[in-house]
Structures are given as C-alpha cells and as structure tokens.
Amino acid sequence: MLSHSMGGYVALSYLEKFPEDVLALLLINSTPEKDSEERIINRERAIELIKKKKEHL
C-alpha cells in the first residue's frame, strides 16, 4: 500500500482494521506519529488561507 500526505492517515487506519490485507506500507510526506501542535496550527492556517482565496475568485 502506498499513501501520500493525508492519505497516510487513511492507510494507517486501514492497516489497523485489516492488517491481513496489507503486505507493506509506504508513507510519502506522511508519518505514523501524531501531529505536533505547531503542525496542526499551520495546517489550520493554510486551510483558512485557501478558503479566503477561494472567496476572492
């Protein structure tokens, strides 16, 4: 199984539920670790910026 970024969370969740279905797991730009507070804040900031730019289109 190959996952990228947010897909890593999905892949890890799938792995927990169906470990017999996964031979290997490759995370690209993702991590099995919980996000730090700084990373959460930065992601929320980026989401708000995207929403604001979308409103101005």
mmCIF file of the N, C-alpha and C atoms, coordinates in Angstrom:
data_MODEL
# 
_entry.id   MODEL 
# 
loop_
_atom_site.group_PDB 
_atom_site.id 
_atom_site.type_symbol 
_atom_site.label_atom_id 
_atom_site.label_alt_id 
_atom_site.label_comp_id 
_atom_site.label_asym_id 
_atom_site.label_entity_id 
_atom_site.label_seq_id 
_atom_site.pdbx_PDB_ins_code 
_atom_site.Cartn_x 
_atom_site.Cartn_y 
_atom_site.Cartn_z 
_atom_site.occupancy 
_atom_site.B_iso_or_equiv 
_atom_site.pdbx_formal_charge 
_atom_site.auth_seq_id 
_atom_site.auth_comp_id 
_atom_site.auth_asym_id 
_atom_site.auth_atom_id 
_atom_site.pdbx_PDB_model_num 
ATOM 1   N N  . MET A 1 1  ? 0.854   -1.161 0.000  1.00 0.00 ? 1  MET A N  1 
ATOM 2   C CA . MET A 1 1  ? 0.000   0.000  0.000  1.00 0.00 ? 1  MET A CA 1 
ATOM 3   C C  . MET A 1 1  ? 0.907   1.232  0.000  1.00 0.00 ? 1  MET A C  1 
ATOM 4   N N  . LEU A 1 2  ? 0.557   2.196  -0.798 1.00 0.00 ? 2  LEU A N  1 
ATOM 5   C CA . LEU A 1 2  ? 1.306   3.438  -0.930 1.00 0.00 ? 2  LEU A CA 1 
ATOM 6   C C  . LEU A 1 2  ? 0.364   4.593  -0.603 1.00 0.00 ? 2  LEU A C  1 
ATOM 7   N N  . SER A 1 3  ? 0.830   5.520  0.219  1.00 0.00 ? 3  SER A N  1 
ATOM 8   C CA . SER A 1 3  ? -0.018  6.675  0.553  1.00 0.00 ? 3  SER A CA 1 
ATOM 9   C C  . SER A 1 3  ? 0.816   7.932  0.576  1.00 0.00 ? 3  SER A C  1 
ATOM 10  N N  . HIS A 1 4  ? 0.154   9.051  0.325  1.00 0.00 ? 4  HIS A N  1 
ATOM 11  C CA . HIS A 1 4  ? 0.820   10.345 0.274  1.00 0.00 ? 4  HIS A CA 1 
ATOM 12  C C  . HIS A 1 4  ? 0.092   11.321 1.183  1.00 0.00 ? 4  HIS A C  1 
ATOM 13  N N  . SER A 1 5  ? 0.833   12.039 2.000  1.00 0.00 ? 5  SER A N  1 
ATOM 14  C CA . SER A 1 5  ? 0.316   13.109 2.825  1.00 0.00 ? 5  SER A CA 1 
ATOM 15  C C  . SER A 1 5  ? -0.851  12.645 3.688  1.00 0.00 ? 5  SER A C  1 
ATOM 16  N N  . MET A 1 6  ? -2.017  13.261 3.546  1.00 0.00 ? 6  MET A N  1 
ATOM 17  C CA . MET A 1 6  ? -3.179  12.908 4.363  1.00 0.00 ? 6  MET A CA 1 
ATOM 18  C C  . MET A 1 6  ? -3.613  11.466 4.131  1.00 0.00 ? 6  MET A C  1 
ATOM 19  N N  . GLY A 1 7  ? -3.298  10.923 2.973  1.00 0.00 ? 7  GLY A N  1 
ATOM 20  C CA . GLY A 1 7  ? -3.611  9.524  2.696  1.00 0.00 ? 7  GLY A CA 1 
ATOM 21  C C  . GLY A 1 7  ? -2.922  8.576  3.666  1.00 0.00 ? 7  GLY A C  1 
ATOM 22  N N  . GLY A 1 8  ? -1.859  9.050  4.290  1.00 0.00 ? 8  GLY A N  1 
ATOM 23  C CA . GLY A 1 8  ? -1.163  8.242  5.287  1.00 0.00 ? 8  GLY A CA 1 
ATOM 24  C C  . GLY A 1 8  ? -2.059  7.910  6.467  1.00 0.00 ? 8  GLY A C  1 
ATOM 25  N N  . TYR A 1 9  ? -2.875  8.871  6.880  1.00 0.00 ? 9  TYR A N  1 
ATOM 26  C CA . TYR A 1 9  ? -3.809  8.623  7.977  1.00 0.00 ? 9  TYR A CA 1 
ATOM 27  C C  . TYR A 1 9  ? -4.827  7.557  7.577  1.00 0.00 ? 9  TYR A C  1 
ATOM 28  N N  . VAL A 1 10 ? -5.293  7.650  6.341  1.00 0.00 ? 10 VAL A N  1 
ATOM 29  C CA . VAL A 1 10 ? -6.261  6.673  5.840  1.00 0.00 ? 10 VAL A CA 1 
ATOM 30  C C  . VAL A 1 10 ? -5.619  5.289  5.780  1.00 0.00 ? 10 VAL A C  1 
ATOM 31  N N  . ALA A 1 11 ? -4.408  5.224  5.249  1.00 0.00 ? 11 ALA A N  1 
ATOM 32  C CA . ALA A 1 11 ? -3.711  3.946  5.122  1.00 0.00 ? 11 ALA A CA 1 
ATOM 33  C C  . ALA A 1 11 ? -3.446  3.321  6.494  1.00 0.00 ? 11 ALA A C  1 
ATOM 34  N N  . LEU A 1 12 ? -3.038  4.124  7.461  1.00 0.00 ? 12 LEU A N  1 
ATOM 35  C CA . LEU A 1 12 ? -2.779  3.593  8.798  1.00 0.00 ? 12 LEU A CA 1 
ATOM 36  C C  . LEU A 1 12 ? -4.060  3.097  9.463  1.00 0.00 ? 12 LEU A C  1 
ATOM 37  N N  . SER A 1 13 ? -5.147  3.814  9.233  1.00 0.00 ? 13 SER A N  1 
ATOM 38  C CA . SER A 1 13 ? -6.434  3.380  9.771  1.00 0.00 ? 13 SER A CA 1 
ATOM 39  C C  . SER A 1 13 ? -6.854  2.050  9.138  1.00 0.00 ? 13 SER A C  1 
ATOM 40  N N  . TYR A 1 14 ? -6.669  1.946  7.829  1.00 0.00 ? 14 TYR A N  1 
ATOM 41  C CA . TYR A 1 14 ? -6.987  0.700  7.121  1.00 0.00 ? 14 TYR A CA 1 
ATOM 42  C C  . TYR A 1 14 ? -6.128  -0.437 7.664  1.00 0.00 ? 14 TYR A C  1 
ATOM 43  N N  . LEU A 1 15 ? -4.856  -0.165 7.864  1.00 0.00 ? 15 LEU A N  1 
ATOM 44  C CA . LEU A 1 15 ? -3.936  -1.175 8.375  1.00 0.00 ? 15 LEU A CA 1 
ATOM 45  C C  . LEU A 1 15 ? -4.382  -1.685 9.741  1.00 0.00 ? 15 LEU A C  1 
ATOM 46  N N  . GLU A 1 16 ? -4.862  -0.790 10.601 1.00 0.00 ? 16 GLU A N  1 
ATOM 47  C CA . GLU A 1 16 ? -5.342  -1.196 11.922 1.00 0.00 ? 16 GLU A CA 1 
ATOM 48  C C  . GLU A 1 16 ? -6.553  -2.128 11.816 1.00 0.00 ? 16 GLU A C  1 
ATOM 49  N N  . LYS A 1 17 ? -7.429  -1.852 10.867 1.00 0.00 ? 17 LYS A N  1 
ATOM 50  C CA . LYS A 1 17 ? -8.665  -2.635 10.739 1.00 0.00 ? 17 LYS A CA 1 
ATOM 51  C C  . LYS A 1 17 ? -8.474  -3.927 9.948  1.00 0.00 ? 17 LYS A C  1 
ATOM 52  N N  . PHE A 1 18 ? -7.580  -3.892 8.964  1.00 0.00 ? 18 PHE A N  1 
ATOM 53  C CA . PHE A 1 18 ? -7.405  -5.040 8.071  1.00 0.00 ? 18 PHE A CA 1 
ATOM 54  C C  . PHE A 1 18 ? -5.922  -5.382 7.884  1.00 0.00 ? 18 PHE A C  1 
ATOM 55  N N  . PRO A 1 19 ? -5.216  -5.700 8.944  1.00 0.00 ? 19 PRO A N  1 
ATOM 56  C CA . PRO A 1 19 ? -3.765  -5.946 8.813  1.00 0.00 ? 19 PRO A CA 1 
ATOM 57  C C  . PRO A 1 19 ? -3.428  -7.108 7.875  1.00 0.00 ? 19 PRO A C  1 
ATOM 58  N N  . GLU A 1 20 ? -4.333  -8.066 7.750  1.00 0.00 ? 20 GLU A N  1 
ATOM 59  C CA . GLU A 1 20 ? -4.065  -9.213 6.878  1.00 0.00 ? 20 GLU A CA 1 
ATOM 60  C C  . GLU A 1 20 ? -4.085  -8.836 5.395  1.00 0.00 ? 20 GLU A C  1 
ATOM 61  N N  . ASP A 1 21 ? -4.663  -7.678 5.067  1.00 0.00 ? 21 ASP A N  1 
ATOM 62  C CA . ASP A 1 21 ? -4.735  -7.235 3.671  1.00 0.00 ? 21 ASP A CA 1 
ATOM 63  C C  . ASP A 1 21 ? -3.501  -6.449 3.221  1.00 0.00 ? 21 ASP A C  1 
ATOM 64  N N  . VAL A 1 22 ? -2.651  -6.066 4.151  1.00 0.00 ? 22 VAL A N  1 
ATOM 65  C CA . VAL A 1 22 ? -1.530  -5.171 3.831  1.00 0.00 ? 22 VAL A CA 1 
ATOM 66  C C  . VAL A 1 22 ? -0.214  -5.929 3.942  1.00 0.00 ? 22 VAL A C  1 
ATOM 67  N N  . LEU A 1 23 ? 0.456   -6.058 2.812  1.00 0.00 ? 23 LEU A N  1 
ATOM 68  C CA . LEU A 1 23 ? 1.761   -6.716 2.787  1.00 0.00 ? 23 LEU A CA 1 
ATOM 69  C C  . LEU A 1 23 ? 2.861   -5.741 3.207  1.00 0.00 ? 23 LEU A C  1 
ATOM 70  N N  . ALA A 1 24 ? 2.741   -4.473 2.746  1.00 0.00 ? 24 ALA A N  1 
ATOM 71  C CA . ALA A 1 24 ? 3.724   -3.441 3.062  1.00 0.00 ? 24 ALA A CA 1 
ATOM 72  C C  . ALA A 1 24 ? 3.026   -2.087 3.001  1.00 0.00 ? 24 ALA A C  1 
ATOM 73  N N  . LEU A 1 25 ? 3.606   -1.128 3.685  1.00 0.00 ? 25 LEU A N  1 
ATOM 74  C CA . LEU A 1 25 ? 3.037   0.215  3.722  1.00 0.00 ? 25 LEU A CA 1 
ATOM 75  C C  . LEU A 1 25 ? 4.153   1.225  3.517  1.00 0.00 ? 25 LEU A C  1 
ATOM 76  N N  . LEU A 1 26 ? 3.972   2.113  2.553  1.00 0.00 ? 26 LEU A N  1 
ATOM 77  C CA . LEU A 1 26 ? 4.939   3.168  2.267  1.00 0.00 ? 26 LEU A CA 1 
ATOM 78  C C  . LEU A 1 26 ? 4.243   4.509  2.454  1.00 0.00 ? 26 LEU A C  1 
ATOM 79  N N  . LEU A 1 27 ? 4.734   5.320  3.369  1.00 0.00 ? 27 LEU A N  1 
ATOM 80  C CA . LEU A 1 27 ? 4.185   6.649  3.630  1.00 0.00 ? 27 LEU A CA 1 
ATOM 81  C C  . LEU A 1 27 ? 5.099   7.689  2.987  1.00 0.00 ? 27 LEU A C  1 
ATOM 82  N N  . ILE A 1 28 ? 4.540   8.512  2.115  1.00 0.00 ? 28 ILE A N  1 
ATOM 83  C CA . ILE A 1 28 ? 5.304   9.570  1.457  1.00 0.00 ? 28 ILE A CA 1 
ATOM 84  C C  . ILE A 1 28 ? 4.768   10.905 1.949  1.00 0.00 ? 28 ILE A C  1 
ATOM 85  N N  . ASN A 1 29 ? 5.645   11.748 2.483  1.00 0.00 ? 29 ASN A N  1 
ATOM 86  C CA . ASN A 1 29 ? 5.256   13.030 3.076  1.00 0.00 ? 29 ASN A CA 1 
ATOM 87  C C  . ASN A 1 29 ? 4.167   12.831 4.117  1.00 0.00 ? 29 ASN A C  1 
ATOM 88  N N  . SER A 1 30 ? 4.304   11.779 4.893  1.00 0.00 ? 30 SER A N  1 
ATOM 89  C CA . SER A 1 30 ? 3.362   11.455 5.952  1.00 0.00 ? 30 SER A CA 1 
ATOM 90  C C  . SER A 1 30 ? 4.155   10.802 7.071  1.00 0.00 ? 30 SER A C  1 
ATOM 91  N N  . THR A 1 31 ? 3.523   10.574 8.183  1.00 0.00 ? 31 THR A N  1 
ATOM 92  C CA . THR A 1 31 ? 4.201   9.966  9.313  1.00 0.00 ? 31 THR A CA 1 
ATOM 93  C C  . THR A 1 31 ? 3.207   9.194  10.163 1.00 0.00 ? 31 THR A C  1 
ATOM 94  N N  . PRO A 1 32 ? 3.655   8.145  10.826 1.00 0.00 ? 32 PRO A N  1 
ATOM 95  C CA . PRO A 1 32 ? 2.755   7.426  11.722 1.00 0.00 ? 32 PRO A CA 1 
ATOM 96  C C  . PRO A 1 32 ? 2.595   8.136  13.067 1.00 0.00 ? 32 PRO A C  1 
ATOM 97  N N  . GLU A 1 33 ? 3.368   9.181  13.289 1.00 0.00 ? 33 GLU A N  1 
ATOM 98  C CA . GLU A 1 33 ? 3.321   9.927  14.544 1.00 0.00 ? 33 GLU A CA 1 
ATOM 99  C C  . GLU A 1 33 ? 2.175   10.936 14.546 1.00 0.00 ? 33 GLU A C  1 
ATOM 100 N N  . LYS A 1 34 ? 1.664   11.237 15.716 1.00 0.00 ? 34 LYS A N  1 
ATOM 101 C CA . LYS A 1 34 ? 0.627   12.258 15.867 1.00 0.00 ? 34 LYS A CA 1 
ATOM 102 C C  . LYS A 1 34 ? 1.208   13.620 15.494 1.00 0.00 ? 34 LYS A C  1 
ATOM 103 N N  . ASP A 1 35 ? 0.394   14.471 14.862 1.00 0.00 ? 35 ASP A N  1 
ATOM 104 C CA . ASP A 1 35 ? 0.851   15.812 14.502 1.00 0.00 ? 35 ASP A CA 1 
ATOM 105 C C  . ASP A 1 35 ? 1.169   16.631 15.745 1.00 0.00 ? 35 ASP A C  1 
ATOM 106 N N  . SER A 1 36 ? 2.222   17.436 15.654 1.00 0.00 ? 36 SER A N  1 
ATOM 107 C CA . SER A 1 36 ? 2.555   18.344 16.741 1.00 0.00 ? 36 SER A CA 1 
ATOM 108 C C  . SER A 1 36 ? 1.554   19.501 16.746 1.00 0.00 ? 36 SER A C  1 
ATOM 109 N N  . GLU A 1 37 ? 1.493   20.214 17.850 1.00 0.00 ? 37 GLU A N  1 
ATOM 110 C CA . GLU A 1 37 ? 0.595   21.380 17.937 1.00 0.00 ? 37 GLU A CA 1 
ATOM 111 C C  . GLU A 1 37 ? 0.935   22.403 16.857 1.00 0.00 ? 37 GLU A C  1 
ATOM 112 N N  . GLU A 1 38 ? 2.232   22.599 16.604 1.00 0.00 ? 38 GLU A N  1 
ATOM 113 C CA . GLU A 1 38 ? 2.658   23.550 15.576 1.00 0.00 ? 38 GLU A CA 1 
ATOM 114 C C  . GLU A 1 38 ? 2.157   23.117 14.194 1.00 0.00 ? 38 GLU A C  1 
ATOM 115 N N  . ARG A 1 39 ? 2.248   21.843 13.918 1.00 0.00 ? 39 ARG A N  1 
ATOM 116 C CA . ARG A 1 39 ? 1.799   21.339 12.608 1.00 0.00 ? 39 ARG A CA 1 
ATOM 117 C C  . ARG A 1 39 ? 0.285   21.503 12.455 1.00 0.00 ? 39 ARG A C  1 
ATOM 118 N N  . ILE A 1 40 ? -0.447  21.254 13.515 1.00 0.00 ? 40 ILE A N  1 
ATOM 119 C CA . ILE A 1 40 ? -1.907  21.423 13.492 1.00 0.00 ? 40 ILE A CA 1 
ATOM 120 C C  . ILE A 1 40 ? -2.263  22.883 13.230 1.00 0.00 ? 40 ILE A C  1 
ATOM 121 N N  . ILE A 1 41 ? -1.591  23.796 13.920 1.00 0.00 ? 41 ILE A N  1 
ATOM 122 C CA . ILE A 1 41 ? -1.841  25.228 13.741 1.00 0.00 ? 41 ILE A CA 1 
ATOM 123 C C  . ILE A 1 41 ? -1.523  25.646 12.310 1.00 0.00 ? 41 ILE A C  1 
ATOM 124 N N  . ASN A 1 42 ? -0.396  25.190 11.782 1.00 0.00 ? 42 ASN A N  1 
ATOM 125 C CA . ASN A 1 42 ? -0.007  25.538 10.406 1.00 0.00 ? 42 ASN A CA 1 
ATOM 126 C C  . ASN A 1 42 ? -1.000  24.998 9.385  1.00 0.00 ? 42 ASN A C  1 
ATOM 127 N N  . ARG A 1 43 ? -1.499  23.776 9.602  1.00 0.00 ? 43 ARG A N  1 
ATOM 128 C CA . ARG A 1 43 ? -2.475  23.200 8.682  1.00 0.00 ? 43 ARG A CA 1 
ATOM 129 C C  . ARG A 1 43 ? -3.778  24.005 8.721  1.00 0.00 ? 43 ARG A C  1 
ATOM 130 N N  . GLU A 1 44 ? -4.232  24.359 9.927  1.00 0.00 ? 44 GLU A N  1 
ATOM 131 C CA . GLU A 1 44 ? -5.461  25.153 10.056 1.00 0.00 ? 44 GLU A CA 1 
ATOM 132 C C  . GLU A 1 44 ? -5.297  26.526 9.413  1.00 0.00 ? 44 GLU A C  1 
ATOM 133 N N  . ARG A 1 45 ? -4.128  27.118 9.562  1.00 0.00 ? 45 ARG A N  1 
ATOM 134 C CA . ARG A 1 45 ? -3.836  28.411 8.949  1.00 0.00 ? 45 ARG A CA 1 
ATOM 135 C C  . ARG A 1 45 ? -3.882  28.305 7.422  1.00 0.00 ? 45 ARG A C  1 
ATOM 136 N N  . ALA A 1 46 ? -3.311  27.227 6.895  1.00 0.00 ? 46 ALA A N  1 
ATOM 137 C CA . ALA A 1 46 ? -3.322  27.020 5.444  1.00 0.00 ? 46 ALA A CA 1 
ATOM 138 C C  . ALA A 1 46 ? -4.743  26.809 4.933  1.00 0.00 ? 46 ALA A C  1 
ATOM 139 N N  . ILE A 1 47 ? -5.559  26.071 5.670  1.00 0.00 ? 47 ILE A N  1 
ATOM 140 C CA . ILE A 1 47 ? -6.951  25.849 5.261  1.00 0.00 ? 47 ILE A CA 1 
ATOM 141 C C  . ILE A 1 47 ? -7.705  27.165 5.213  1.00 0.00 ? 47 ILE A C  1 
ATOM 142 N N  . GLU A 1 48 ? -7.523  28.009 6.208  1.00 0.00 ? 48 GLU A N  1 
ATOM 143 C CA . GLU A 1 48 ? -8.209  29.309 6.239  1.00 0.00 ? 48 GLU A CA 1 
ATOM 144 C C  . GLU A 1 48 ? -7.759  30.192 5.081  1.00 0.00 ? 48 GLU A C  1 
ATOM 145 N N  . LEU A 1 49 ? -6.474  30.168 4.774  1.00 0.00 ? 49 LEU A N  1 
ATOM 146 C CA . LEU A 1 49 ? -5.954  30.950 3.655  1.00 0.00 ? 49 LEU A CA 1 
ATOM 147 C C  . LEU A 1 49 ? -6.569  30.475 2.345  1.00 0.00 ? 49 LEU A C  1 
ATOM 148 N N  . ILE A 1 50 ? -6.662  29.177 2.161  1.00 0.00 ? 50 ILE A N  1 
ATOM 149 C CA . ILE A 1 50 ? -7.272  28.633 0.936  1.00 0.00 ? 50 ILE A CA 1 
ATOM 150 C C  . ILE A 1 50 ? -8.733  29.068 0.842  1.00 0.00 ? 50 ILE A C  1 
ATOM 151 N N  . LYS A 1 51 ? -9.452  29.000 1.943  1.00 0.00 ? 51 LYS A N  1 
ATOM 152 C CA . LYS A 1 51 ? -10.864 29.428 1.942  1.00 0.00 ? 51 LYS A CA 1 
ATOM 153 C C  . LYS A 1 51 ? -10.988 30.889 1.559  1.00 0.00 ? 51 LYS A C  1 
ATOM 154 N N  . LYS A 1 52 ? -10.132 31.741 2.095  1.00 0.00 ? 52 LYS A N  1 
ATOM 155 C CA . LYS A 1 52 ? -10.194 33.180 1.793  1.00 0.00 ? 52 LYS A CA 1 
ATOM 156 C C  . LYS A 1 52 ? -9.887  33.449 0.326  1.00 0.00 ? 52 LYS A C  1 
ATOM 157 N N  . LYS A 1 53 ? -8.868  32.770 -0.197 1.00 0.00 ? 53 LYS A N  1 
ATOM 158 C CA . LYS A 1 53 ? -8.530  32.969 -1.615 1.00 0.00 ? 53 LYS A CA 1 
ATOM 159 C C  . LYS A 1 53 ? -9.651  32.480 -2.510 1.00 0.00 ? 53 LYS A C  1 
ATOM 160 N N  . LYS A 1 54 ? -10.302 31.403 -2.134 1.00 0.00 ? 54 LYS A N  1 
ATOM 161 C CA . LYS A 1 54 ? -11.405 30.869 -2.932 1.00 0.00 ? 54 LYS A CA 1 
ATOM 162 C C  . LYS A 1 54 ? -12.548 31.883 -2.986 1.00 0.00 ? 54 LYS A C  1 
ATOM 163 N N  . GLU A 1 55 ? -12.803 32.559 -1.883 1.00 0.00 ? 55 GLU A N  1 
ATOM 164 C CA . GLU A 1 55 ? -13.878 33.552 -1.817 1.00 0.00 ? 55 GLU A CA 1 
ATOM 165 C C  . GLU A 1 55 ? -13.613 34.739 -2.738 1.00 0.00 ? 55 GLU A C  1 
ATOM 166 N N  . HIS A 1 56 ? -12.346 35.020 -3.008 1.00 0.00 ? 56 HIS A N  1 
ATOM 167 C CA . HIS A 1 56 ? -11.983 36.176 -3.829 1.00 0.00 ? 56 HIS A CA 1 
ATOM 168 C C  . HIS A 1 56 ? -11.889 35.857 -5.323 1.00 0.00 ? 56 HIS A C  1 
ATOM 169 N N  . LEU A 1 57 ? -12.128 34.619 -5.689 1.00 0.00 ? 57 LEU A N  1 
ATOM 170 C CA . LEU A 1 57 ? -12.040 34.240 -7.108 1.00 0.00 ? 57 LEU A CA 1 
ATOM 171 C C  . LEU A 1 57 ? -13.276 34.686 -7.859 1.00 0.00 ? 57 LEU A C  1 
# 
